[in-house]
Amino acid sequence: MKALQLTEIHKGPHYRELPMPERRADHALIKLKASALNRRDVWIRRGQYPGITYPIVLGSDGCGVVCETDASHAHWIDKRVIIYPGYGWGNDERVQSDEYRILGLPDQGTFAEYISVPISHIHHAPAHLTDAEAAACPLAALTAWRALKERGRMQPGDKVLVTGIGGGVAQFVAQFVHALNGQLAITSSSTEKLSGLDSTLAAVCYVDDDWRGQLQAACPGGFDIIVDGAGGAGFGELVRVLAPGGRLVFYGGTRGRWPAILPQHLFYKQAEILGSTMGSPRDFGTMLNCINATQLKPTIGQSFRLEDGADAFDYLESGQQFGKVILINSDD
C-alpha cells in the first residue's frame, strides 16, 4: 500500500510503498478514503512531542470502507466508517489511563491507503457528510465536544467565548455552541478568519489593544464558558471576562505559559479553570449523536492528495488554514 512515512525531524513525510497492515483478531481492515491533519502531526514532525519513534505513519483521523473482518463481525463489510482515535482510555470517565495513546504514534496512523483498527473503534460515518467531512471529525470534534460539553458543562443559552477561531478544534467548539443553542463570541488574530464564522455576541481581533474591553462591552456580565487552546500572555485577561461561576476550559498551550493570575479574579467569582484533552469512547459516541442530530458539517480549509502530504504539513504549519486540512486518497 501507499502511505506517508515520517523518518526524521523537520522533513517529509515521504510518500512510499509500505507493507499492508496485518489484521488481528477482533480488528477491521479499512480502505481509507480520506484523512485529516491535526496540530499534533505538526508537533511530531518538529520533534516537539513525547515518545517519537521512526519510521512512523502519522494520522489520527480517517474515513473509509471496511473491507475485511472476522466472520463474527462480517456485518461491517462495505460499511463506511470513521475511527475513534484513542487507545486505552480506561474505566474512569474523568481522566484517561496511563496507557492512553492516540492513533498515529506509536501505532500506524491514517495517512495511508489501509489501516487495521479494533472493531470497537469503528462507527458509522454520518450519512450527511462527505468522506472528507467525515474524516475531519474524529480528533478535533472529540476534543471540542469534551471541552465544551463534558468539562465546560454547557447548557442552552450559555454565553461562550471561543479563542483562536482559525483552528479545527476551535471551529468545532463554535459549531457545537450553535448546535446546542448557546450564544457565541469568537477571537482571532485575523479579521479574515473572524468573518468566516457567524457569532451572536462578538468577533474580536485579539491583536487589538482593547480586545478585552471589546469583549466586556459585548458581554457585560461575563462569559459562562471560555474555551481556549493557546494559553500564553492573554490567558490572564480571559480570566477577567469570566462570569461569576464561569468555567475556563483549556485544551492546549500553543502560546506558552500563563502570566501571573490574581487569585481574587477567580475565587471571588467562584470560577473554575479546567484542563481537557481528547475524549473517552463515551464522549465520541455522544459527539457523533450531536453531529447526526443537528446535521453539523465541519469546515474544510484545503484538501491535498495523499501523495502531496508534505505540502499539506507545510500549509498547516504556516497558519494560513481556516478549517481542517484534508488528505484525499486515490480511488484506484
Beta strands, then each sheet from edge to edge (+ up, - down):
strand 1: 2-5
strand 2: 14-17
strand 3: 27-36
strand 4: 61-68
strand 5: 80-83
strand 6: 86-87
strand 7: 101-102
strand 8: 114-118
strand 9: 122-124
strand 10: 159-162
strand 11: 183-188
strand 12: 202-205
strand 13: 223-228
strand 14: 242-250
strand 15: 272-275
strand 16: 300-305
strand 17: 324-328
sheet 1: 1+ 2-
sheet 2: 8+ 3- 4+ 5- 9+
sheet 3: 8+ 3- 17+ 16+
sheet 4: 6+ 7-
sheet 5: 12+ 11+ 10+ 13+ 14+ 15+
end
